[in-house]
Amino acid sequence: MNKIKHLALALLGALTFSSCIENTIPYPVVEIDILSYEGEGFRAVIDPLTRTVKLTLDEETDITQVKVTSAEITEKGTSSIPLVGTFDMRTPLAVTLSLYQDYYWTIEAEQPIERYFTVAGQIGQSEINTESRTATVYVAEGSDLKNIQVTSLKLGPRGVTTMTPTIEELTSFESVRYVYLQYPALKGAQERWQLYVLETDVKVTLTAADAWAKMAWLYGAAEEGTKVGFRYRQVGQEAWSEVQDVKQQGGTFSACVKGLQPLTEYEFMAYSNDDLSPTLVRRTETTLPLENGDFEQWCKVNNIIYPYAEGGSPFWATGNVGASIANATVTEGVNDPRPGSSGVKSARLTSIFANLLGVGRFAAGNLYVGNYVRNDGTHGIINFGRPFTARPVAMRGWVKYNCGEIDYVTSQPPGVTLKKGDSDCGSLYVALGDWDPAVYGGTAECPVEVATRRIEETAFDKNSEAVIAYGELLLTESVDGWMEVTIPIEYRSTSRVPTHILIAFAASRYGDYFSGSTSSVLWVDDFELIYE
């Protein structure tokens, strides 16, 4: 009996010990992400940092019947709900992805709908309020509200909306007019909108004057069909100058006045026939140079070449830190300036295959504004951008390029098909924006993180909301001798002021994806920012 008791106790102890060992073995940490999300009538943007999938629906898409045809998550992961099917996206979907740990994702949708309401002779822009479902336009005081000509009206999704009454039946606006919309997402119900045509005694308004360093963007409102324009003068002067090339659209008009002096105060006014608006005073901005844009300053620290003077303040960076693992250099200063340069150097960007002990990766010759953070195995983590608040209109400089045939294809962006033997592509781009490092993963100094191990998630997006302006030049063939190039910078807004600038040059456009040609070499010299 005692033997049985001792054996039972021994077995219990062994089981307890075994249980303790099993419970204390840590599970591996494997983040489960949504990798792709595709369907009909929408565009998906996946943000692994916030674990959200944002769907932008086409106007014609029924938001209550959004069809998802395919979705991919990290291998071996599971989802708490089906990701493929038909969904009502009026409210976000909560998704839990699991393997060893749980990760909580949100799938949400927005449906931008273009809406407008205009009448003949209106003053200024229409006011559309989607929350109260009201649309308002203004006409001159004394207008005949019994006989208003509606020139355009669209309040619902394109192509699938019917409206009662029709635009031809809307003529009298002595009081509010109601229109009723029907479209598939309403499921047979109606959406009521209120239309107002109101009188105003304001003849002309200077609605905005956005002053840059050497130009100003002017916006005005006046009665449609009148003679409109702008005038300006430097503060303290008597004579006004007329602004040329005024563009008029309905009750609004705009123009760009050039030839202004930086850091100078100017007065601006708008006019309509003989009526003048109150003046606005604006001070023009400064012009900021492109630091080390002549690429004369280089130094070597711990056998790694950096694109700034020894002991100087870094502005540009390269992939040399990553390539140094294989004792290689992808970017350096060389004694090959462009013709007529006052300097003696240019920057040479050489794409290579960096190999160490049989392990290697393709590395593009590159030069960018920002900071190389650290190596991540054979991958790299960089932060793009430097503080910058000016608004240049172009970037100008000199290039040479040897365009090789692609001999390495590791990965590539969605929608791009690369294969060996294709011509490589050199890339030069400049972006200005107001990136929040808390959103884009960088720092206050260099706010945009790009991690090549997660390049599908962190690749720079020129279409992100934070990008205010962008310009790009692609080199699809060799440039045998030095060639001057100008890259126009196109702005989404004339009023938003950037906080940072981002510039990137690459001998192989898809170097972040470890794809390109080891024969590609890009030279750049004497780059500058243009403000007019």
ZAMARGU-4260 file (C-alpha; in steps of 0.2 Angstrom, whole numbers, plus 5000, padded with zeros to 4 digits):
<rodrens>
0) 5000/5000/5000 | 5014/5012/5004 | 5022/5008/4988 | 5007/5012/4978 | 5005/5028/4988
5) 5023/5033/4985 | 5021/5029/4966 | 5005/5040/4965 | 5014/5054/4974 | 5029/5052/4962
10) 5018/5052/4947 | 5008/5068/4953 | 5025/5077/4956 | 5031/5072/4939 | 5015/5078/4931
15) 5015/5094/4941 | 5034/5097/4936 | 5029/5093/4918 | 5015/5105/4919 | 5026/5119/4926
20) 5038/5117/4912 | 5025/5117/4899 | 5017/5133/4906 | 5033/5143/4907 | 5039/5140/4889
25) 5036/5157/4881 | 5027/5157/4865 | 5035/5166/4850 | 5029/5183/4846 | 5022/5183/4828
30) 5013/5198/4823 | 4998/5194/4812 | 4994/5207/4799 | 4982/5210/4785 | 4993/5209/4770
35) 4981/5212/4756 | 4962/5217/4754 | 4954/5217/4737 | 4936/5218/4730 | 4924/5228/4719
40) 4921/5246/4719 | 4934/5252/4732 | 4953/5255/4735 | 4961/5248/4751 | 4975/5256/4761
45) 4982/5245/4774 | 4991/5253/4789 | 5000/5240/4800 | 5005/5253/4813 | 4987/5258/4817
50) 4981/5240/4812 | 4967/5248/4801 | 4961/5244/4783 | 4954/5260/4776 | 4942/5257/4761
55) 4939/5272/4749 | 4923/5267/4740 | 4918/5273/4722 | 4903/5284/4722 | 4893/5270/4713
60) 4897/5257/4726 | 4882/5252/4738 | 4890/5255/4755 | 4878/5242/4762 | 4884/5229/4750
65) 4903/5230/4748 | 4910/5215/4740 | 4927/5209/4746 | 4934/5195/4734 | 4951/5192/4742
70) 4960/5195/4758 | 4977/5189/4764 | 4984/5188/4782 | 5001/5183/4789 | 5004/5164/4786
75) 4996/5153/4799 | 4986/5167/4807 | 4967/5165/4809 | 4953/5178/4809 | 4938/5180/4821
80) 4927/5184/4806 | 4927/5180/4787 | 4937/5193/4778 | 4929/5188/4761 | 4911/5191/4757
85) 4898/5205/4756 | 4898/5218/4770 | 4888/5233/4776 | 4902/5246/4779 | 4891/5260/4786
90) 4900/5255/4803 | 4918/5248/4804 | 4921/5230/4806 | 4931/5224/4821 | 4943/5209/4817
95) 4954/5199/4829 | 4969/5191/4821 | 4977/5177/4831 | 4991/5165/4831 | 5001/5165/4848
100) 4994/5182/4852 | 4979/5192/4847 | 4980/5207/4836 | 4965/5219/4835 | 4961/5226/4818
105) 4948/5238/4811 | 4941/5239/4793 | 4932/5255/4789 | 4925/5264/4774 | 4923/5281/4767
110) 4914/5286/4752 | 4918/5303/4745 | 4904/5310/4735 | 4906/5326/4724 | 4892/5338/4727
115) 4888/5355/4719 | 4874/5367/4717 | 4876/5383/4707 | 4864/5396/4699 | 4867/5409/4686
120) 4873/5426/4693 | 4879/5418/4710 | 4892/5427/4720 | 4906/5416/4728 | 4906/5398/4731
125) 4892/5387/4735 | 4890/5381/4753 | 4887/5362/4755 | 4883/5355/4773 | 4882/5336/4772
130) 4877/5335/4791 | 4862/5346/4789 | 4859/5342/4771 | 4858/5360/4765 | 4865/5368/4750
135) 4866/5387/4749 | 4871/5400/4736 | 4871/5418/4736 | 4865/5431/4723 | 4866/5450/4722
140) 4854/5460/4732 | 4838/5464/4722 | 4839/5448/4712 | 4822/5440/4706 | 4821/5425/4717
145) 4805/5419/4707 | 4816/5416/4692 | 4832/5408/4696 | 4841/5397/4684 | 4850/5382/4692
150) 4865/5379/4681 | 4871/5363/4690 | 4865/5352/4705 | 4872/5335/4711 | 4870/5329/4729
155) 4870/5310/4728 | 4882/5296/4721 | 4886/5298/4703 | 4876/5287/4691 | 4864/5279/4703
160) 4854/5294/4710 | 4837/5300/4705 | 4831/5317/4711 | 4813/5324/4714 | 4810/5337/4708
165) 4821/5338/4693 | 4833/5352/4690 | 4822/5359/4676 | 4808/5361/4689 | 4818/5371/4701
170) 4816/5389/4697 | 4808/5399/4711 | 4818/5401/4727 | 4808/5414/4737 | 4809/5401/4751
175) 4818/5385/4754 | 4816/5372/4741 | 4817/5353/4745 | 4823/5339/4734 | 4822/5321/4738
180) 4836/5308/4733 | 4835/5290/4730 | 4850/5278/4727 | 4853/5259/4731 | 4861/5262/4749
185) 4845/5270/4755 | 4835/5254/4752 | 4820/5262/4746 | 4820/5277/4758 | 4822/5295/4753
190) 4836/5308/4758 | 4829/5325/4759 | 4840/5341/4755 | 4836/5359/4758 | 4841/5372/4744
195) 4843/5390/4748 | 4846/5405/4737 | 4850/5420/4747 | 4853/5438/4743 | 4869/5447/4749
200) 4874/5465/4748 | 4893/5460/4746 | 4899/5464/4729 | 4916/5457/4729 | 4927/5448/4742
205) 4946/5444/4743 | 4943/5427/4750 | 4962/5422/4752 | 4979/5428/4749 | 4992/5414/4751
210) 5009/5422/4751 | 5025/5412/4747 | 5042/5418/4745 | 5041/5426/4728 | 5023/5424/4723
215) 5006/5425/4730 | 4990/5415/4726 | 4974/5426/4726 | 4956/5420/4727 | 4941/5431/4726
220) 4922/5430/4725 | 4910/5441/4715 | 4894/5441/4705 | 4896/5429/4690 | 4898/5439/4673
225) 4906/5455/4680 | 4923/5461/4676 | 4934/5455/4690 | 4953/5456/4695 | 4966/5459/4708
230) 4978/5473/4712 | 4993/5473/4723 | 5007/5484/4730 | 5021/5484/4742 | 5016/5491/4759
235) 5021/5510/4759 | 5020/5512/4741 | 5005/5522/4733 | 5003/5514/4715 | 4994/5498/4713
240) 4999/5485/4700 | 4986/5474/4690 | 4987/5455/4692 | 4987/5447/4675 | 4980/5430/4670
245) 4965/5430/4681 | 4954/5414/4680 | 4935/5416/4683 | 4924/5401/4686 | 4906/5405/4690
250) 4906/5417/4705 | 4924/5414/4710 | 4940/5419/4702 | 4959/5417/4706 | 4976/5421/4700
255) 4995/5420/4704 | 5005/5435/4706 | 5024/5433/4703 | 5040/5444/4705 | 5038/5447/4723
260) 5052/5450/4736 | 5055/5438/4750 | 5051/5444/4768 | 5042/5459/4762 | 5024/5465/4766
265) 5012/5467/4752 | 4994/5473/4751 | 4981/5464/4740 | 4963/5468/4734 | 4950/5461/4723
270) 4938/5471/4712 | 4922/5468/4703 | 4917/5481/4690 | 4919/5497/4701 | 4917/5489/4718
275) 4933/5485/4728 | 4936/5473/4742 | 4944/5477/4759 | 4963/5474/4757 | 4973/5460/4765
280) 4991/5462/4770 | 5003/5448/4769 | 5021/5445/4772 | 5031/5434/4760 | 5041/5419/4766
285) 5060/5417/4766 | 5069/5406/4753 | 5079/5392/4760 | 5094/5384/4751 | 5097/5366/4748
290) 5110/5361/4760 | 5126/5353/4752 | 5116/5353/4736 | 5133/5354/4727 | 5139/5338/4735
295) 5156/5345/4739 | 5156/5340/4757 | 5161/5322/4762 | 5169/5313/4777 | 5174/5296/4782
300) 5171/5289/4799 | 5175/5271/4804 | 5179/5268/4786 | 5161/5273/4781 | 5158/5288/4769
305) 5145/5301/4774 | 5139/5315/4763 | 5143/5330/4775 | 5159/5338/4781 | 5168/5331/4795
310) 5161/5337/4812 | 5147/5345/4802 | 5128/5343/4804 | 5120/5329/4794 | 5107/5333/4781
315) 5109/5320/4768 | 5112/5301/4771 | 5116/5286/4761 | 5115/5267/4762 | 5133/5266/4765
320) 5131/5260/4783 | 5121/5245/4777 | 5133/5241/4763 | 5148/5242/4775 | 5143/5225/4782
325) 5150/5218/4766 | 5164/5231/4766 | 5156/5240/4751 | 5151/5258/4747 | 5136/5263/4736
330) 5137/5282/4737 | 5153/5293/4737 | 5160/5310/4731 | 5170/5309/4716 | 5181/5321/4706
335) 5169/5323/4691 | 5159/5339/4692 | 5147/5345/4679 | 5154/5357/4666 | 5154/5375/4673
340) 5153/5370/4691 | 5162/5380/4704 | 5165/5364/4713 | 5177/5350/4711 | 5165/5335/4716
345) 5149/5327/4712 | 5140/5312/4720 | 5141/5295/4712 | 5127/5282/4716 | 5132/5264/4711
350) 5120/5249/4713 | 5129/5233/4718 | 5126/5216/4725 | 5134/5217/4743 | 5140/5199/4748
355) 5147/5193/4764 | 5152/5175/4767 | 5139/5169/4754 | 5125/5180/4761 | 5121/5196/4752
360) 5108/5207/4744 | 5106/5219/4730 | 5109/5237/4736 | 5104/5252/4725 | 5116/5268/4725
365) 5106/5280/4734 | 5106/5298/4742 | 5092/5305/4752 | 5088/5319/4765 | 5086/5310/4782
370) 5095/5298/4793 | 5101/5280/4792 | 5095/5273/4808 | 5102/5256/4809 | 5105/5239/4801
375) 5092/5226/4804 | 5101/5210/4799 | 5103/5212/4780 | 5089/5224/4780 | 5090/5243/4785
380) 5079/5256/4794 | 5080/5274/4788 | 5071/5289/4793 | 5066/5301/4779 | 5065/5320/4779
385) 5072/5336/4788 | 5063/5351/4795 | 5059/5364/4781 | 5045/5377/4780 | 5048/5386/4763
390) 5038/5382/4747 | 5050/5380/4732 | 5041/5377/4715 | 5055/5367/4707 | 5071/5358/4710
395) 5085/5360/4697 | 5102/5351/4695 | 5113/5340/4684 | 5113/5322/4681 | 5122/5308/4672
400) 5116/5290/4671 | 5121/5273/4666 | 5105/5262/4664 | 5109/5244/4666 | 5098/5228/4663
405) 5090/5222/4679 | 5099/5206/4686 | 5091/5205/4703 | 5073/5204/4707 | 5069/5201/4725
410) 5052/5209/4727 | 5042/5223/4720 | 5028/5235/4724 | 5010/5230/4720 | 5005/5232/4702
415) 5023/5232/4696 | 5030/5218/4686 | 5049/5217/4685 | 5059/5203/4677 | 5078/5200/4674
420) 5083/5208/4657 | 5072/5223/4659 | 5079/5241/4659 | 5083/5248/4676 | 5076/5265/4681
425) 5084/5279/4690 | 5074/5290/4701 | 5074/5307/4708 | 5060/5315/4718 | 5056/5328/4731
430) 5042/5330/4743 | 5036/5343/4755 | 5024/5338/4769 | 5018/5339/4787 | 5021/5321/4792
435) 5017/5317/4810 | 5031/5305/4816 | 5019/5297/4828 | 5009/5291/4812 | 5024/5288/4800
440) 5036/5280/4812 | 5050/5292/4812 | 5056/5306/4823 | 5053/5325/4825 | 5068/5328/4815
445) 5066/5314/4802 | 5047/5309/4803 | 5045/5296/4789 | 5052/5278/4793 | 5055/5266/4779
450) 5060/5248/4785 | 5065/5237/4771 | 5061/5221/4781 | 5043/5228/4780 | 5044/5237/4764
455) 5027/5233/4759 | 5020/5242/4774 | 5033/5256/4776 | 5037/5261/4758 | 5036/5280/4755
460) 5019/5285/4749 | 5018/5300/4738 | 4999/5300/4739 | 4998/5300/4758 | 4987/5314/4766
465) 5003/5322/4773 | 5011/5325/4757 | 5008/5344/4752 | 5019/5344/4736 | 5028/5332/4725
470) 5040/5332/4710 | 5048/5317/4702 | 5060/5313/4687 | 5062/5295/4681 | 5077/5290/4670
475) 5072/5276/4659 | 5088/5276/4648 | 5106/5281/4649 | 5112/5299/4650 | 5129/5298/4643
480) 5135/5316/4647 | 5130/5329/4660 | 5112/5335/4658 | 5103/5349/4667 | 5086/5344/4673
485) 5072/5354/4681 | 5059/5344/4692 | 5043/5355/4694 | 5035/5353/4711 | 5016/5352/4711
490) 5006/5357/4726 | 4989/5350/4732 | 4986/5366/4742 | 4992/5384/4741 | 4988/5387/4760
495) 4996/5372/4769 | 5014/5376/4775 | 5026/5361/4775 | 5035/5356/4791 | 5048/5345/4782
500) 5057/5341/4765 | 5061/5324/4758 | 5072/5321/4743 | 5078/5304/4737 | 5090/5300/4723
505) 5092/5281/4717 | 5102/5273/4704 | 5089/5259/4704 | 5071/5265/4707 | 5066/5249/4716
510) 5081/5247/4727 | 5070/5247/4743 | 5064/5230/4736 | 5081/5224/4733 | 5078/5224/4714
515) 5088/5232/4700 | 5104/5232/4690 | 5122/5231/4696 | 5127/5240/4681 | 5116/5256/4685
520) 5126/5271/4691 | 5119/5289/4694 | 5129/5305/4696 | 5121/5321/4703 | 5128/5338/4705
525) 5124/5356/4709 | 5106/5354/4714 | 5096/5369/4720 | 5078/5374/4725 | 5069/5386/4714
530) 5056/5398/4721 | 5049/5407/4705
</rodrens>
